[in-house]
Amino acid sequence: MVIWLTGLSGSGKTTIANSFLKKIKSYKIKFILIDGDIIRNLFSKELSFQKKDRIKQIQKIQLLSKFLSDQGFNVIVAALYSNKNLMKWNKKNLKDYVEVYVKAPLELLIKRDTKGLYADVINKKMKHMVGIDIKWIPPKNPHLTISQKIDSNPESCSLKIVNFLKTRKKYKTLFKK
């Protein structure tokens, strides 16, 4: 199974994924987390944040996700993508693919701005930010949408993923304690 959390920078993808990993442990289900920022730091420091390099970065994550999933590992990915072809590839090639859209209004992300990225773009210290100067293309039909608000907490967000999986026939057997 591959669960892919996507959404704009700062929407909470990684935080929700980490909370999900804690929740899912009680069911003795193991997942491997692939975080877009960590993968970039490990293997893709040479890539810029321009659109073409962002696509290369996601393609690496897709191949790693497929490689692990094909070997029977459950994978949760926290990575932004904004490209219809990448989304199609995931749906076609990743076994038991679950797309989770972490939806957050831009105003909230600018206010939250934990990494200072939005401030850098607004102050023209940085370019190539999805949602600002690179068009954001949200998923059209994600399996699950988690809408972030100012008071959203990671535990309730990750519980939505667990509950979603529990209601799907093909995943129910995973949740027997």
C-alpha positions as CSV (number, residue, x, y, z in Angstrom):
1,M,0.0,0.0,0.0
2,V,1.2,3.5,-0.8
3,I,-0.5,6.4,1.0
4,W,0.5,9.7,-0.6
5,L,-0.1,13.0,1.3
6,T,0.0,16.0,-1.0
7,G,-0.7,19.6,-0.5
8,L,1.0,23.0,-0.5
9,S,4.1,23.6,1.5
10,G,3.3,24.0,5.2
11,S,-0.1,22.3,4.9
12,G,1.0,19.6,7.5
13,K,1.8,16.6,5.3
14,T,4.9,15.5,7.3
15,T,3.3,16.2,10.6
16,I,0.2,14.3,9.8
17,A,2.3,11.4,8.4
18,N,4.3,11.2,11.6
19,S,1.1,11.2,13.7
20,F,-0.3,8.5,11.4
21,L,2.8,6.3,12.0
22,K,2.2,6.6,15.8
23,K,-1.4,5.7,15.5
24,I,-0.9,2.8,13.2
25,K,1.7,1.2,15.5
26,S,-1.0,0.1,17.9
27,Y,-2.3,-2.1,15.1
28,K,1.1,-3.6,14.5
29,I,1.1,-2.3,10.9
30,K,4.4,-1.1,9.7
31,F,4.9,1.8,7.3
32,I,8.0,3.4,5.9
33,L,7.8,7.2,5.7
34,I,9.2,8.9,2.6
35,D,9.3,12.6,3.2
36,G,10.0,14.8,0.2
37,D,12.2,17.2,2.1
38,I,14.3,14.4,3.6
39,I,14.7,12.7,0.2
40,R,15.8,16.0,-1.4
41,N,18.4,16.5,1.3
42,L,19.7,12.9,1.0
43,F,19.7,12.4,-2.8
44,S,18.8,15.6,-4.7
45,K,20.6,18.6,-3.3
46,E,21.7,19.4,-6.8
47,L,18.1,20.0,-7.9
48,S,16.6,23.5,-7.9
49,F,13.0,24.3,-7.0
50,Q,12.1,25.1,-10.6
51,K,9.2,23.2,-12.0
52,K,11.4,20.7,-14.1
53,D,13.5,19.8,-11.1
54,R,10.5,19.5,-8.8
55,I,9.2,16.9,-11.3
56,K,12.5,15.0,-11.2
57,Q,12.3,15.0,-7.4
58,I,8.8,13.6,-7.4
59,Q,9.8,10.9,-10.0
60,K,12.5,9.7,-7.7
61,I,10.1,9.5,-4.8
62,Q,7.6,7.6,-7.0
63,L,10.2,5.1,-8.1
64,L,11.3,4.6,-4.5
65,S,7.7,4.2,-3.4
66,K,7.1,1.6,-6.1
67,F,10.3,-0.3,-5.3
68,L,9.3,-0.6,-1.6
69,S,5.7,-1.3,-2.3
70,D,6.5,-4.0,-4.8
71,Q,8.5,-5.8,-2.1
72,G,5.5,-5.8,0.2
73,F,6.3,-2.7,2.4
74,N,3.6,-0.2,3.3
75,V,4.7,3.3,2.4
76,I,3.4,6.7,3.4
77,V,4.7,9.6,1.4
78,A,4.6,13.3,2.4
79,A,5.4,15.2,-0.8
80,L,4.0,18.0,-2.8
81,Y,3.3,17.4,-6.5
82,S,1.4,19.6,-8.8
83,N,1.4,17.8,-12.1
84,K,-1.4,15.8,-13.7
85,N,1.0,13.3,-15.3
86,L,2.7,12.6,-11.9
87,M,-0.8,12.0,-10.4
88,K,-1.8,9.7,-13.2
89,W,1.5,7.7,-12.9
90,N,0.8,7.2,-9.2
91,K,-2.7,5.9,-9.8
92,K,-1.5,3.6,-12.5
93,N,1.7,2.2,-11.0
94,L,1.5,2.2,-7.2
95,K,-0.2,-0.8,-5.7
96,D,-3.1,-0.1,-3.4
97,Y,-2.6,3.7,-3.9
98,V,-4.4,6.1,-1.6
99,E,-4.2,9.8,-2.4
100,V,-4.7,12.2,0.5
101,Y,-5.1,15.9,-0.2
102,V,-4.1,18.0,2.7
103,K,-6.0,21.1,1.8
104,A,-5.2,24.4,3.4
105,P,-5.9,28.0,2.3
106,L,-3.0,30.0,1.2
107,E,-3.8,32.7,3.9
108,L,-3.3,30.0,6.6
109,L,-0.1,28.8,5.2
110,I,1.3,32.3,4.9
111,K,0.3,32.9,8.5
112,R,1.7,29.6,9.7
113,D,4.9,29.7,7.6
114,T,6.9,27.4,9.8
115,K,9.9,27.3,7.4
116,G,9.8,30.9,6.4
117,L,9.3,30.0,2.7
118,Y,6.3,32.1,2.1
119,A,8.0,35.1,3.6
120,D,11.0,34.6,1.4
121,V,8.8,34.5,-1.7
122,I,6.8,37.5,-0.7
123,N,10.0,39.4,0.0
124,K,11.5,38.3,-3.3
125,K,14.3,36.4,-1.7
126,M,13.2,33.1,-3.3
127,K,11.4,32.0,-6.4
128,H,9.7,28.9,-7.6
129,M,7.1,28.3,-4.9
130,V,4.1,26.1,-5.7
131,G,1.0,28.0,-5.1
132,I,2.7,31.4,-5.6
133,D,4.7,31.5,-8.8
134,I,4.3,27.9,-9.8
135,K,0.6,27.0,-10.5
136,W,-0.8,24.6,-7.9
137,I,-2.9,21.9,-9.4
138,P,-4.8,20.1,-6.6
139,P,-5.8,16.5,-7.0
140,K,-9.2,16.2,-8.7
141,N,-10.5,13.1,-7.1
142,P,-8.3,12.2,-4.0
143,H,-9.4,9.3,-2.0
144,L,-9.5,11.6,1.1
145,T,-9.3,15.3,1.7
146,I,-8.2,16.7,5.0
147,S,-9.1,20.3,5.3
148,Q,-6.7,22.3,7.5
149,K,-7.8,25.1,9.7
150,I,-6.0,27.3,12.2
151,D,-6.9,24.9,15.0
152,S,-6.4,21.6,13.2
153,N,-4.4,19.1,15.1
154,P,-2.3,16.3,13.6
155,E,-3.9,13.6,15.7
156,S,-7.4,14.2,14.4
157,C,-6.1,14.6,10.9
158,S,-4.2,11.3,11.0
159,L,-7.2,9.6,12.6
160,K,-9.2,10.5,9.5
161,I,-6.7,8.4,7.4
162,V,-6.9,5.5,9.8
163,N,-10.7,5.6,9.8
164,F,-10.8,5.9,6.0
165,L,-8.7,2.8,5.7
166,K,-10.8,0.9,8.2
167,T,-13.9,1.5,6.1
168,R,-12.4,0.1,3.0
169,K,-13.0,-3.6,2.5
170,K,-9.5,-4.4,1.2
171,Y,-7.8,-2.8,4.3
172,K,-10.1,-3.9,7.1
173,T,-8.1,-7.1,7.8
174,L,-5.0,-4.9,8.6
175,F,-6.7,-3.5,11.7
176,K,-7.4,-6.6,13.7
177,K,-5.5,-6.1,17.0
